[in-house]
Structures are given as structure tokens and as C-alpha cells.
Amino acid sequence: MKIGKFSEIHNITRDTVRHYLDLGLLVAEKKGGHYNFSDADCRDIKKIIELKNLGFSLNAAQKIMAMQRISGENTNSFRNLYMSLLEDKKKEVENDILSLNKLSYSIKEKIYEIKCQQNEDVQKLGFALSSLHLLECPQCNSQLNISAGIIEKNNIIDANIQCACGFTAEIKDGIYIDKRSVRAKLYNGERMPSKEEYLAATTHSYSNFLYKGIAALIESINQCSGQPQYIVELDNCVGFFLMQYIKYLPEDSTYILIDYDYERLTNAKRDLENYYKHKNFIFLCCDYENLPLKDSSFDMIIDYMMAKTYEESKGIKLFDVVLPKLKADGTICGVYLYSEEISKTGKKVDTENSYNKGRMMKFLENYHITLTNSSIIGPLTEGKSYHRDVGGRNNYQGIYIGNIDMQ
């Protein structure tokens, strides 16, 4: 019987048959360059398949088959070896069952814990009364008037906002809303992906690369002295940085999230209400150039890759808009992404010219920002993010933290 027929009869692949021949599990005779399989080989493959179904490794199967061929099946030598290996396998399986039962119990506990988190200690976040002094009209910089307010636990949940200049806004479900700004966030003409969609289209290597940048920035922030009272995150994906930083966020700090996409901002707020205990947030549904906050409001600005995105979409520099909101002794920090093509000659060629390391350092210098720490993460040379393949180039993240030199 030829190998094709033999493998077909026993429902295994030709490669598997060849592998068993190489290991000596099968000992078919070879004639004229081709194996010829006998009835004895058929009995052997059935025994091998039986041993595999019992969970034996190929090494253990080799021992059993070798003893069978030397002594025969109906001998004390074979029976003692086979029984010993079966007893060992039985103990191994029993231990596996015990471990799996423990694992199953741990999984059930974790499921119960997550379900409890979804239903217990849900808080209602809103615009804190203690932060009202920061508000001013984004059109004329005058004081805003608030009326018809609904307040819960010192947070404004709903209210109407007016200014004498004619500007109006509202606080709805704890979110400040400038109706002129509200729109869906788009990428290449399509709605921005959800976290699930982004993850499905992004390789683990690229996700881990981004995580390293976040971790490096968090470490730099944690090394700062003092406790910032008001922290603002500039991020194209609202709250993306916060969800990693929140475990380190000082209890008394107020974290400000900004996005013109009301749905995305609401989703971030719901997660914070349902799963976290931090109470101090300001949610602003508006454009950066229409922030309803006074100058010198922020103690810290976190720019998570937003400066480049904003400049590309608006044609103006984000720092021109937000730096006036930073206190004189405030901190500015961030992450910027850049890459270099590798030419056929091995020479590095900039592909994203706005913010590579050299240009970013010059950019920060132009704003009189004195760095206290900076680092580079990378290179990442392969992988895929939601919107592009990053292979064939060196990809880096720059991390920086510093203060504005007021002299």
C-alpha cells in the first residue's frame, strides 16, 4: 500500500505519516524510493492513534511501541511498562482536572466581580460647583450666567448658560455643550472607530508600542513635585491616556476632557461613572478654540499626539490656543509620534515631517518650554495600526515634560 492510500484510510496527512516514519514510530519498508505499507503498519498506526487519543506524547508512544516490538503485547515486560505509563497519565489528568476546576472557579469569581462593578457604586458626575470660577464666555471673555440649574452632590447636572454678548450654551447630563461645535468625529470621511474596531484592525505589536509611550509619560508625570489641581488632556480619542493614568491621578485633582463629539465624550463619562471612584472631572463638548475657561486655569497640559492632528486639520498650532490657559508655573507634557523610511541604501528618510525629534525640540523651544525630561521609545519596525501599515520604516514615540520659561 502506497503512502497516499495509507494516509487516506487512517485519516491522517502524508506529512504526519512521514513524521512518524522519521521518529521510528512507523517502520514501513521502502522499495524503489517509495514506502510500502503492510497490515502490520496498519496495526501500528491504529496503536499510535490510540496512544495519542489517550494523551501520550510521541516520546512516550515511542517507548511503548519499542517495548511492544521487542517483547510483544502479552508479556509482563510490556504490561508493566504500559500500566506504569497509564497510571502516570491518569495522575496527570486528575491534576489537570483539579487545576481546571480551580481555574473555572476563579473565572466565575471574576465574572461575578465584574458584574458587581457594573451595578454598584455608580456615581453621577457633573460640572463641580467648585470649578465655576474658571468659566468665562469664549466669545467675549465675560462672566457667564447660569440658570435653571439642577444640582446633585455639588455637581451641576443640567443648566442653561448665557452671556450678555449673546453667546449661549448648556450643561446637559453633567457635560458642558457648545452647540455650535457638536458633530461626529470623522477619519477619512468615516466615523471614528470604536475601541473594539480599532483593536480588531491593529496588531498587538503596535498596541504594545503605544502602551510603552503612555507608560513612559506616566512615569515622567509621577516624578513631578507637587499636585496639579487642574489637568487637561488633549487627545484625539477622548480619555485614551486617562484610562491608563487614572490609577495614578491625585484624588484632589480635577481632570478636564474635551471633545466636540458628544457621543464619544458621553461614552467616556459613562465609563468613569460606572467603573472608577475619582469624582473630579470637567467634560467640555466644544472645540479647543472655543474653550469656556479663563486664561491661567490649567496646572498641567497633557498633549497625547494631538498637536500634530490639530495642526493638520485646522491649519493652526494647538499650543497657540491652549498655552494661554496654562498657569505661569504649570507643566506641559506629551507624546508625539514620528517615523523614518529606510531607503534601499539604508539611509533614513523622514516621512512625517511635522514632528520628528529635532523639529519637536525646536517647536518646544519656540514656545520657551524648558524640558525637565525627554525620551524616545522605539523603533517599531513592523505592525499595523487602524489606519496604516507601519512596516518598512522605523517608528518612534517622543516623550517630553517641561515648563514654560517666563523670563
C-alpha positions in Angstrom: 0.0 0.0 0.0 1.4 3.4 -1.0 1.6 6.4 1.4 -1.4 8.2 -0.2 -3.8 5.3 0.3 -2.4 4.6 3.8 -2.9 8.2 5.0 -6.4 8.3 3.4 -7.5 5.1 5.1 -6.3 6.2 8.5 -7.5 9.8 8.1 -4.1 11.4 8.6 -1.9 13.6 6.4 1.1 12.4 4.4 3.3 14.8 6.4 2.2 13.1 9.6 3.0 9.7 8.2 6.4 10.9 7.1 7.0 12.4 10.6 6.1 9.1 12.3 8.5 7.3 9.9 11.3 9.8 10.8 10.7 9.1 14.5 10.6 5.4 14.1 7.0 5.1 15.2 6.2 3.5 11.8 8.8 1.1 10.3 7.4 0.6 6.8 9.7 -1.0 4.3 11.0 1.3 1.5 11.3 -0.2 -2.0 12.4 1.7 -5.1 12.3 5.0 -3.3 8.7 4.5 -2.1 7.3 3.2 1.2 5.1 0.2 1.1 2.8 -0.1 4.0 1.7 -3.6 5.2 -1.1 -4.8 7.5 1.5 -4.6 10.4 1.9 -0.9 9.7 -1.9 -0.5 9.8 -2.0 -2.1 13.2 0.9 0.2 14.3 -0.8 3.4 13.2 -4.0 2.4 14.9 -2.0 1.8 18.1 -0.2 5.2 17.7 -3.6 7.0 17.2 -5.0 5.2 20.3 -2.0 6.4 22.3 -2.3 9.9 21.1 -6.0 9.9 22.0 -5.1 8.8 25.5 -2.9 11.9 25.7 0.5 10.3 25.4 3.3 12.3 23.9 5.1 11.0 20.8 8.2 10.3 23.1 6.0 8.1 25.4 4.4 6.4 22.3 7.9 5.6 21.1 8.8 3.8 24.4 5.5 1.8 24.3 5.9 0.9 20.6 9.5 -0.1 21.1 8.7 -2.4 24.1 5.8 -3.9 22.1 8.1 -4.7 19.2 10.8 -6.3 21.4 8.6 -8.3 23.8 5.2 -8.5 22.3 1.9 -7.2 23.8 1.1 -10.2 26.0 4.2 -10.1 28.3 4.8 -8.9 31.8 7.5 -6.5 30.5 5.1 -4.7 28.1 2.2 -4.8 30.5 4.3 -3.4 33.4 5.7 -0.5 31.2 2.3 0.3 29.7 0.5 0.1 33.1 3.1 2.4 34.7 2.7 5.0 31.9 -1.1 4.7 32.1 -1.0 5.3 35.9 1.3 8.3 35.4 -1.1 9.7 32.7 -4.1 9.1 35.0 -2.5 11.2 37.8 -1.5 13.9 35.3 -5.1 14.1 34.0 -6.5 14.2 37.6 -4.2 17.0 38.4 -5.2 18.8 35.2 -8.9 18.4 36.2 -8.2 19.8 39.6 -6.3 22.8 38.1 -9.1 23.4 35.6 -11.7 23.3 38.3 -9.8 25.9 40.3 -9.4 28.0 37.1 -13.1 27.6 36.4 -14.0 28.8 39.9 -11.6 31.8 39.5 -13.2 32.7 36.2 -16.7 32.5 37.8 -15.5 34.8 40.6 -14.0 37.3 38.2 -17.3 37.3 36.2 -19.3 38.0 39.4 -16.8 40.7 40.4 -17.2 42.5 37.0 -21.0 42.2 37.1 -21.0 43.7 40.6 -18.8 46.6 39.4 -21.4 47.3 36.8 -24.2 47.6 39.3 -22.6 49.0 42.5 -21.3 52.4 43.4 -22.4 54.1 40.1 -21.7 57.8 40.6 -23.2 60.8 38.9 -20.5 63.2 37.5 -21.2 66.7 36.6 -19.7 70.2 36.5 -18.4 70.8 40.0 -19.6 74.0 41.7 -16.1 74.4 43.0 -14.9 74.9 39.4 -17.4 77.5 38.3 -14.9 80.3 38.9 -13.0 79.0 35.8 -15.9 79.6 33.4 -15.9 82.6 31.0 -17.5 83.4 27.7 -15.4 82.0 24.8 -16.6 84.9 22.6 -16.0 88.0 24.8 -14.3 86.6 27.9 -17.0 87.9 30.2 -18.7 86.2 33.1 -21.3 83.6 32.1 -24.7 83.5 33.7 -26.1 80.1 34.7 -29.8 79.5 35.2 -32.4 76.7 35.6 -29.7 74.5 37.2 -30.2 71.0 38.6 -27.5 70.2 41.2 -26.7 66.8 42.7 -23.9 66.4 45.3 -22.3 69.8 44.5 -22.3 69.0 40.7 -24.3 70.8 38.1 -26.1 68.2 36.1 -28.3 70.4 33.9 -28.3 74.1 33.3 -28.7 76.9 30.8 -25.7 79.2 30.1 -25.9 82.7 28.7 -23.7 85.7 28.2 -24.7 89.4 27.6 -22.9 89.2 24.2 -25.5 86.7 23.0 -23.5 83.5 23.5 -25.4 80.5 24.8 -24.5 77.0 25.9 -25.9 74.4 28.2 -24.9 71.8 30.7 -26.6 68.5 29.9 -26.2 65.3 31.9 -23.1 66.9 33.5 -21.4 67.9 30.2 -20.9 71.5 29.1 -22.1 71.7 25.5 -21.4 74.4 22.9 -24.0 73.5 20.3 -22.0 75.3 17.6 -19.3 72.7 17.9 -21.2 69.4 18.3 -20.5 67.0 15.4 -19.4 63.4 14.8 -15.7 62.8 14.7 -14.6 61.5 11.4 -11.5 59.8 10.0 -11.0 59.9 6.2 -14.7 60.8 5.8 -15.9 58.0 8.0 -16.9 57.9 11.7 -14.0 57.3 14.0 -13.8 53.6 15.0 -14.8 52.3 18.4 -12.2 50.8 20.7 -13.3 47.3 19.6 -13.0 48.2 15.9 -9.6 49.8 16.4 -8.2 46.8 18.3 -9.5 44.4 15.7 -7.6 46.2 13.0 -4.4 46.8 15.0 -1.6 44.4 15.6 -0.6 43.6 19.2 2.9 44.9 18.5 1.5 48.3 17.6 -0.9 48.4 20.6 2.0 47.5 22.9 4.2 50.1 21.3 1.6 52.8 22.1 1.3 51.4 25.7 5.0 51.9 26.2 4.7 55.5 25.3 1.8 56.0 27.7 3.7 54.2 30.5 6.8 56.4 29.9 4.8 59.6 30.1 3.0 58.5 33.2 6.4 57.8 34.9 7.6 61.3 33.9 4.4 62.9 35.4 4.7 60.9 38.6 8.2 62.2 39.1 7.0 65.8 39.1 6.8 67.5 42.5 3.5 69.0 43.8 0.0 68.0 43.0 -1.7 69.7 40.0 -5.2 70.9 40.7 -6.5 71.1 37.1 -5.2 68.8 34.4 -6.4 68.9 30.8 -5.9 66.1 28.3 -5.6 67.0 24.6 -6.3 63.8 22.8 -8.0 62.9 19.5 -9.5 59.8 21.2 -11.0 61.3 24.3 -9.8 59.7 27.5 -7.4 57.3 25.8 -4.5 58.4 28.0 -6.7 58.9 31.1 -7.8 55.3 31.2 -4.2 54.3 31.9 -3.3 57.3 34.0 -6.4 57.3 36.3 -4.9 54.9 38.8 -2.2 57.5 39.5 -4.4 60.5 39.3 -4.2 62.5 42.6 -7.5 62.3 44.4 -8.0 66.1 44.6 -7.0 66.8 41.0 -9.7 67.8 38.5 -9.3 66.2 35.1 -10.6 68.0 32.1 -11.8 66.1 29.0 -12.6 67.9 25.7 -14.2 66.6 22.6 -16.7 68.0 20.1 -18.2 64.5 19.5 -20.9 64.4 22.2 -21.4 60.6 21.9 -17.7 59.8 22.4 -17.5 62.2 25.3 -20.6 60.7 26.9 -19.2 57.2 26.5 -16.0 58.2 28.3 -18.1 59.8 31.1 -20.2 56.7 31.5 -17.1 54.5 31.9 -15.8 56.9 34.6 -19.1 56.9 36.4 -19.6 53.1 36.3 -16.1 51.8 37.0 -14.0 54.4 38.7 -14.2 56.3 42.0 -12.5 59.6 41.1 -15.0 62.4 41.4 -13.4 65.5 40.0 -13.9 66.0 36.2 -14.9 68.6 33.8 -16.5 67.5 30.5 -16.4 70.0 27.7 -18.2 69.3 24.4 -16.6 72.1 22.3 -13.7 73.0 20.0 -10.3 73.8 21.5 -10.6 77.4 20.1 -13.9 77.9 22.0 -12.9 76.7 25.4 -15.1 78.4 28.1 -12.2 78.6 30.6 -10.2 81.6 31.8 -6.5 82.0 31.0 -4.2 80.5 33.6 -6.7 77.8 34.6 -4.6 74.7 34.0 -1.8 73.3 36.2 -0.9 70.7 33.7 -1.5 70.1 30.0 -1.1 66.6 28.6 -0.8 66.6 24.8 -1.3 63.0 23.7 -0.4 63.2 20.0 -3.0 66.0 19.5 -0.8 68.9 18.4 0.0 67.4 15.1 -3.5 66.2 14.4 -5.0 69.6 15.3 -2.5 71.5 13.1 -3.2 69.2 10.1 -7.0 69.6 10.4 -7.2 73.3 11.4 -4.0 74.8 9.9 -3.2 76.5 13.2 -1.0 75.4 16.1 -2.8 73.9 19.1 -0.3 75.4 21.5 -1.3 78.9 20.4 -4.8 78.1 21.5 -4.2 76.3 24.8 -0.9 77.6 26.3 -2.6 80.9 27.5 -4.8 78.6 29.7 -1.7 77.2 31.5 -0.6 78.8 34.7 2.8 80.5 34.9 4.2 77.7 36.9 2.3 75.0 35.1 3.6 71.8 33.5 3.2 70.8 29.9 4.0 67.2 28.7 3.1 64.9 25.9 3.7 62.1 23.4 4.4 62.7 19.7 4.7 60.1 17.0 7.1 60.1 14.0 8.6 57.7 11.6 11.6 57.3 9.2 11.6 55.4 5.9 14.5 53.1 5.3 15.7 53.6 1.8 17.3 50.8 -0.3 20.7 52.3 0.5 19.9 52.0 4.2 19.6 55.8 4.6 16.9 57.1 7.0 14.3 59.4 5.3 11.7 61.4 7.3 8.1 60.5 6.3 6.2 62.6 8.8 7.9 65.9 8.7 5.9 67.9 11.2 7.1 66.4 14.5 10.3 64.3 14.4 12.6 64.6 17.4 14.7 67.5 16.1 11.7 69.6 14.9 9.7 68.9 18.1 12.6 70.1 20.2 12.8 73.3 18.1 9.0 73.6 18.3 9.0 73.4 22.1 11.9 75.8 22.2 10.0 78.4 20.2 7.3 78.3 22.9 10.0 78.8 25.6 9.3 75.4 27.1 12.2 74.2 29.2 12.3 70.4 29.3 12.9 68.6 32.6 12.8 65.2 31.0 12.6 63.7 27.5 13.0 60.2 25.9 12.4 58.2 22.8 10.5 54.9 22.5 11.3 52.7 19.5 12.0 51.9 16.9 9.0 49.7 16.0 9.7 48.2 12.5 6.6 46.1 11.9 2.9 46.1 12.7 -0.3 47.7 11.7 -2.5 50.4 13.3 -6.1 51.0 12.4 -5.3 53.5 9.6 -1.9 52.4 8.2 0.7 49.7 7.9 3.8 50.8 9.9 6.1 48.2 8.4 9.1 49.2 6.3 10.0 52.1 8.5 11.3 53.0 11.9 8.5 54.2 14.1 9.2 56.2 17.3 7.4 58.0 20.1 8.9 61.0 21.7 8.1 61.7 25.4 8.6 65.1 26.9 7.8 67.1 30.0 8.7 70.7 31.0 7.6 74.1 32.0 7.3 77.5 30.2 10.2 79.8 30.9 8.5 83.1 31.8 11.7 85.2 31.7 
